[in-house]
Amino acid sequence: MQTTHLVSLTAAVGSIWLLSSCATTQPTPLAPPARITVLYDAFGKDAAMTKDWGYAALVEINGKRILFDTGDDAAVLAKNVKAKGVDLTKLDFVVLSHRHSDHVSGLSYVLSVNPRVKIYAPKEGFGIFGSDLPSKFYRKDDSLPAEMRYYDGAPPEIMKFGTLFPGANIQLIDKTTEVTPGITLIALISDAPGTKELKELSLAIDTPDGVVLVVGCSHPGIEAIVAEAVKINPHIHFLTGGFHLLAAQDPVIEKVANALHDTYKVDYIAPGHCTGEPTFTALQKVFGDRYLYAGLGTTLSMGANPRAASSNQDGAPVLDDGDSRSYRTLLAQSDDLRETGVSVLQLARTQ
């Protein structure tokens, strides 16, 4: 009898322990979906967001939340971020692709809500993001009296220069760098007239499906950037951002489109910002259903078969006359237009 009671007691205790374990074990949280949300651009279909010339996108991938560029106006970025319900206090880091205002001016808003967020920016001598140089960069003349010499003739070994964003946690990048496993910042320099020596960062994320590549303005050339990305992984799965072909003639556009499709074998493409309307058209023809609309407010889902969706339209949106009108109007007011040497009058003739 005692043995029976003991067995029953043991079974009861075991059942209680098992039930208790089940009750306290938390389910494994699902990984957030990999996606890119366009927060700033000059075309789009979300009426709750303000279109403006510039670029910003929230990249959520590989367990990271990355803000890539910040647009041209802090108030516009703030409105668009709130319209999409994006929480900028929860960022792993920010990437500023290059120094142009239509990519960095929204940073003041970002810093107002997340003042210590890590920011990666290109390193330039005397750049707006801050910099440093060895003091040996300038010639010295020991025959001068101390009061006529820089630093009384005893300069620091490394001279540090200020930034337009004092107090910001900026880390300067001067060469292609893997900043966290699987995430690389590609650093290149433009050789194009108008932007010669401009340094620019692009974001390359290595995924099981291939590289997801996010570009800001592609001043060094979109082909050059992709050529660097294939050194990380020869399979380029997805390419999005600005390709800077605003003033390019049809033969140049055709060459780039074919190179991206045939040479580099990019799986999916989602151009925006300074890519240019004729280039949108050419890329649509070359990539077909692997061309994804990337207007303001669009969420681009990543994975084996990326898709585009906007908040107010089912299915995959397409470029339409409304996109073209807003794009051309805002382009006419932008520095990018002046940089290409195209006049507002010339632009008006294409409308």
KOLPATI-305968 format. One record per residue (C-alpha): x, y, z. Coordinates in pm, whole numbers, plus 50000, padded with zeros to 5 digits. Layout:
BEGIN
+-------+-------+-------+
|    c1 |    c2 |    c3 |
+-------+-------+-------+
|     X |     Y |     Z |
...
+-------+-------+-------+
This chain:
BEGIN
+-------+-------+-------+
|    c1 |    c2 |    c3 |
+-------+-------+-------+
| 50000 | 50000 | 50000 |
| 50279 | 50239 | 50090 |
| 50448 | 50160 | 49759 |
| 50128 | 50245 | 49568 |
| 50096 | 50580 | 49750 |
| 50461 | 50658 | 49679 |
| 50420 | 50588 | 49307 |
| 50104 | 50801 | 49295 |
| 50275 | 51085 | 49479 |
| 50576 | 51072 | 49248 |
| 50351 | 51077 | 48941 |
| 50155 | 51371 | 49077 |
| 50471 | 51571 | 49153 |
| 50601 | 51493 | 48804 |
| 50277 | 51610 | 48644 |
| 50282 | 51933 | 48843 |
| 50644 | 51997 | 48743 |
| 50566 | 51927 | 48377 |
| 50264 | 52158 | 48377 |
| 50464 | 52426 | 48556 |
| 50745 | 52398 | 48302 |
| 50501 | 52428 | 48012 |
| 50337 | 52730 | 48171 |
| 50662 | 52918 | 48227 |
| 50839 | 52830 | 47901 |
| 50813 | 53126 | 47665 |
| 50767 | 53063 | 47293 |
| 51069 | 53147 | 47078 |
| 51004 | 53492 | 46928 |
| 50976 | 53498 | 46553 |
| 51245 | 53690 | 46366 |
| 51108 | 54019 | 46231 |
| 51046 | 54021 | 45857 |
| 51327 | 54143 | 45636 |
| 51210 | 54458 | 45462 |
| 51304 | 54804 | 45337 |
| 51066 | 55097 | 45387 |
| 51113 | 55409 | 45175 |
| 51078 | 55712 | 45404 |
| 51189 | 55992 | 45172 |
| 51159 | 56037 | 44795 |
| 51006 | 56259 | 44529 |
| 50741 | 56016 | 44404 |
| 50497 | 55789 | 44579 |
| 50132 | 55708 | 44647 |
| 50090 | 55746 | 45024 |
| 49881 | 56058 | 45079 |
| 49982 | 56072 | 45446 |
| 50346 | 56128 | 45353 |
| 50517 | 56434 | 45202 |
| 50711 | 56393 | 44880 |
| 51040 | 56582 | 44859 |
| 51370 | 56556 | 44675 |
| 51605 | 56335 | 44876 |
| 51635 | 55984 | 45008 |
| 51593 | 55786 | 45328 |
| 51504 | 55423 | 45390 |
| 51464 | 55201 | 45694 |
| 51638 | 54868 | 45639 |
| 51528 | 54581 | 45865 |
| 51730 | 54272 | 45789 |
| 51951 | 54011 | 45958 |
| 51804 | 54119 | 46292 |
| 51925 | 54478 | 46245 |
| 51737 | 54807 | 46204 |
| 51937 | 55052 | 45993 |
| 51838 | 55400 | 45879 |
| 52005 | 55465 | 45545 |
| 52022 | 55842 | 45478 |
| 51789 | 56101 | 45628 |
| 51643 | 56312 | 45345 |
| 51657 | 56686 | 45281 |
| 51429 | 56831 | 45550 |
| 51403 | 56732 | 45915 |
| 51033 | 56827 | 45940 |
| 50943 | 56622 | 45633 |
| 51136 | 56321 | 45763 |
| 50962 | 56353 | 46101 |
| 50619 | 56358 | 45933 |
| 50696 | 56062 | 45711 |
| 50843 | 55856 | 45993 |
| 50533 | 55913 | 46204 |
| 50302 | 55835 | 45912 |
| 50469 | 55492 | 45874 |
| 50481 | 55428 | 46250 |
| 50859 | 55394 | 46250 |
| 51034 | 55408 | 46587 |
| 51372 | 55576 | 46538 |
| 51465 | 55524 | 46903 |
| 51524 | 55158 | 46815 |
| 51801 | 55171 | 46556 |
| 52121 | 54971 | 46545 |
| 52290 | 55243 | 46344 |
| 52251 | 55512 | 46078 |
| 52439 | 55528 | 45749 |
| 52494 | 55864 | 45578 |
| 52592 | 55782 | 45222 |
| 52751 | 56117 | 45138 |
| 52761 | 56482 | 45233 |
| 52487 | 56623 | 45006 |
| 52204 | 56798 | 45188 |
| 51927 | 56583 | 45039 |
| 52073 | 56285 | 45223 |
| 52185 | 56433 | 45556 |
| 51958 | 56726 | 45649 |
| 51709 | 56507 | 45833 |
| 51977 | 56393 | 46076 |
| 51887 | 56672 | 46318 |
| 51547 | 56509 | 46369 |
| 51702 | 56164 | 46415 |
| 51937 | 56302 | 46680 |
| 51649 | 56476 | 46858 |
| 51485 | 56138 | 46926 |
| 51796 | 55919 | 46941 |
| 52094 | 56140 | 47032 |
| 52352 | 55863 | 47088 |
| 52274 | 55641 | 46791 |
| 52584 | 55523 | 46608 |
| 52629 | 55696 | 46273 |
| 52857 | 55581 | 45992 |
| 52968 | 55846 | 45744 |
| 53244 | 55878 | 45483 |
| 53573 | 56022 | 45602 |
| 53677 | 56333 | 45416 |
| 53945 | 56588 | 45494 |
| 53770 | 56887 | 45656 |
| 53436 | 56716 | 45595 |
| 53101 | 56811 | 45746 |
| 53100 | 56486 | 45946 |
| 53428 | 56581 | 46116 |
| 53773 | 56451 | 46036 |
| 54134 | 56433 | 46142 |
| 54466 | 56470 | 45966 |
| 54828 | 56419 | 46071 |
| 54986 | 56761 | 46128 |
| 55263 | 56670 | 45886 |
| 55018 | 56743 | 45601 |
| 55141 | 57105 | 45594 |
| 55496 | 57233 | 45538 |
| 55670 | 57401 | 45827 |
| 55927 | 57680 | 45854 |
| 56140 | 57666 | 46166 |
| 56291 | 58009 | 46093 |
| 55967 | 58187 | 46184 |
| 55909 | 58315 | 46538 |
| 55662 | 58109 | 46742 |
| 55386 | 58370 | 46718 |
| 55386 | 58334 | 46338 |
| 55367 | 57958 | 46340 |
| 55063 | 57734 | 46363 |
| 55021 | 57611 | 46722 |
| 55337 | 57809 | 46812 |
| 55534 | 57558 | 46608 |
| 55421 | 57259 | 46818 |
| 55106 | 57121 | 46653 |
| 54939 | 56805 | 46782 |
| 55044 | 56492 | 46598 |
| 54683 | 56443 | 46486 |
| 54474 | 56750 | 46413 |
| 54103 | 56696 | 46472 |
| 53833 | 56896 | 46292 |
| 53476 | 56964 | 46392 |
| 53143 | 56848 | 46252 |
| 52813 | 57014 | 46168 |
| 52658 | 56765 | 46410 |
| 52836 | 56831 | 46743 |
| 52789 | 56558 | 47000 |
| 52676 | 56303 | 46743 |
| 52827 | 55955 | 46770 |
| 52984 | 55955 | 46423 |
| 53228 | 55689 | 46309 |
| 53411 | 55781 | 45990 |
| 53470 | 55518 | 45721 |
| 53755 | 55560 | 45472 |
| 53762 | 55214 | 45316 |
| 53521 | 54927 | 45256 |
| 53447 | 54787 | 45601 |
| 53239 | 54504 | 45746 |
| 53077 | 54690 | 46036 |
| 52897 | 54385 | 46177 |
| 52892 | 54023 | 46056 |
| 52732 | 54009 | 45713 |
| 52688 | 54386 | 45682 |
| 52948 | 54584 | 45485 |
| 52983 | 54950 | 45399 |
| 53131 | 54990 | 45051 |
| 53343 | 55307 | 45032 |
| 53417 | 55453 | 44689 |
| 53513 | 55793 | 44546 |
| 53344 | 55970 | 44257 |
| 53548 | 56059 | 43950 |
| 53258 | 56226 | 43767 |
| 53261 | 56596 | 43670 |
| 53079 | 56799 | 43933 |
| 53136 | 56547 | 44212 |
| 53502 | 56460 | 44164 |
| 53659 | 56328 | 44486 |
| 53317 | 56297 | 44656 |
| 53326 | 55998 | 44892 |
| 53019 | 55778 | 44918 |
| 52911 | 55477 | 45123 |
| 52677 | 55202 | 45006 |
| 52521 | 54932 | 45224 |
| 52574 | 54566 | 45131 |
| 52402 | 54295 | 45335 |
| 52495 | 53933 | 45270 |
| 52187 | 53710 | 45301 |
| 52112 | 53345 | 45217 |
| 51952 | 53472 | 44895 |
| 52250 | 53686 | 44796 |
| 52358 | 54045 | 44854 |
| 52097 | 54311 | 44928 |
| 52257 | 54637 | 44812 |
| 52126 | 54981 | 44913 |
| 52277 | 55287 | 44742 |
| 52228 | 55657 | 44806 |
| 52321 | 55847 | 44491 |
| 52582 | 55625 | 44322 |
| 52811 | 55918 | 44240 |
| 53106 | 55677 | 44197 |
| 52892 | 55491 | 43938 |
| 52634 | 55222 | 44000 |
| 52837 | 54967 | 43804 |
| 53146 | 55041 | 44014 |
| 52946 | 54993 | 44335 |
| 52797 | 54663 | 44218 |
| 53144 | 54548 | 44108 |
| 53262 | 54599 | 44467 |
| 52956 | 54421 | 44605 |
| 53024 | 54105 | 44403 |
| 53357 | 54076 | 44587 |
| 53149 | 54008 | 44898 |
| 52921 | 53761 | 44723 |
| 52901 | 53717 | 44344 |
| 52523 | 53680 | 44371 |
| 52350 | 54020 | 44388 |
| 51994 | 53945 | 44489 |
| 51843 | 54290 | 44531 |
| 51946 | 54647 | 44441 |
| 51765 | 54962 | 44552 |
| 51826 | 55336 | 44588 |
| 51944 | 55617 | 44359 |
| 52154 | 55538 | 44051 |
| 52228 | 55900 | 43950 |
| 52148 | 55876 | 43581 |
| 51929 | 56187 | 43570 |
| 52099 | 56343 | 43268 |
| 52237 | 56026 | 43110 |
| 52164 | 55969 | 42742 |
| 51985 | 55657 | 42619 |
| 52300 | 55464 | 42511 |
| 52453 | 55509 | 42858 |
| 52129 | 55408 | 43030 |
| 52097 | 55102 | 42808 |
| 52454 | 54999 | 42882 |
| 52399 | 55026 | 43259 |
| 52066 | 54842 | 43248 |
| 52212 | 54557 | 43046 |
| 52522 | 54537 | 43268 |
| 52310 | 54508 | 43582 |
| 52091 | 54242 | 43423 |
| 52333 | 54044 | 43205 |
| 52681 | 54098 | 43351 |
| 52607 | 54121 | 43723 |
| 52285 | 53919 | 43701 |
| 52099 | 54123 | 43963 |
| 51786 | 53928 | 44060 |
| 51558 | 54217 | 44157 |
| 51585 | 54593 | 44118 |
| 51393 | 54874 | 44292 |
| 51533 | 55211 | 44181 |
| 51435 | 55547 | 44324 |
| 51558 | 55899 | 44400 |
| 51813 | 56021 | 44141 |
| 51788 | 55723 | 43906 |
| 51598 | 55933 | 43651 |
| 51272 | 55878 | 43463 |
| 51423 | 55743 | 43137 |
| 51623 | 55498 | 43349 |
| 51309 | 55386 | 43532 |
| 51158 | 55308 | 43191 |
| 51467 | 55127 | 43063 |
| 51503 | 54916 | 43377 |
| 51136 | 54820 | 43367 |
| 51183 | 54689 | 43013 |
| 51499 | 54495 | 43098 |
| 51392 | 54348 | 43433 |
| 51022 | 54295 | 43366 |
| 50841 | 54159 | 43671 |
| 51169 | 54170 | 43866 |
| 51148 | 54549 | 43865 |
| 50982 | 54665 | 44188 |
| 50821 | 55003 | 44247 |
| 51001 | 55188 | 44528 |
| 50812 | 55515 | 44572 |
| 50772 | 55700 | 44900 |
| 50594 | 55487 | 45159 |
| 50654 | 55158 | 44979 |
| 50763 | 54859 | 45184 |
| 50988 | 54621 | 44994 |
| 50974 | 54274 | 45147 |
| 51299 | 54082 | 45123 |
| 51358 | 53710 | 45088 |
| 51373 | 53477 | 44792 |
| 51092 | 53661 | 44609 |
| 51087 | 54030 | 44707 |
| 50763 | 54222 | 44671 |
| 50657 | 54587 | 44687 |
| 50349 | 54710 | 44872 |
| 50222 | 55055 | 44964 |
| 49987 | 55132 | 45251 |
| 49699 | 55241 | 45030 |
| 49717 | 55000 | 44739 |
| 49692 | 54624 | 44711 |
| 49938 | 54436 | 44496 |
| 50252 | 54576 | 44338 |
| 50222 | 54950 | 44261 |
| 50351 | 55087 | 43931 |
| 50494 | 55417 | 43815 |
| 50223 | 55646 | 43679 |
| 50172 | 56004 | 43559 |
| 50131 | 56128 | 43916 |
| 50472 | 55991 | 44007 |
| 50626 | 56160 | 43704 |
| 50472 | 56499 | 43782 |
| 50588 | 56507 | 44144 |
| 50930 | 56373 | 44050 |
| 50991 | 56639 | 43782 |
| 50860 | 56925 | 43995 |
| 51083 | 56841 | 44290 |
| 51382 | 56759 | 44069 |
| 51360 | 57110 | 43917 |
| 51422 | 57254 | 44266 |
| 51708 | 57021 | 44357 |
| 52084 | 57050 | 44367 |
| 52103 | 56724 | 44174 |
| 51963 | 56900 | 43867 |
| 52221 | 57179 | 43885 |
| 52495 | 56924 | 43938 |
| 52409 | 56748 | 43612 |
| 52417 | 57073 | 43417 |
| 52056 | 57034 | 43299 |
| 51854 | 57357 | 43310 |
| 51501 | 57392 | 43440 |
| 51400 | 57500 | 43088 |
| 51541 | 57181 | 42941 |
| 51356 | 56977 | 43202 |
| 51030 | 57161 | 43128 |
| 51053 | 57063 | 42763 |
| 51035 | 56695 | 42859 |
| 50710 | 56737 | 43055 |
+-------+-------+-------+
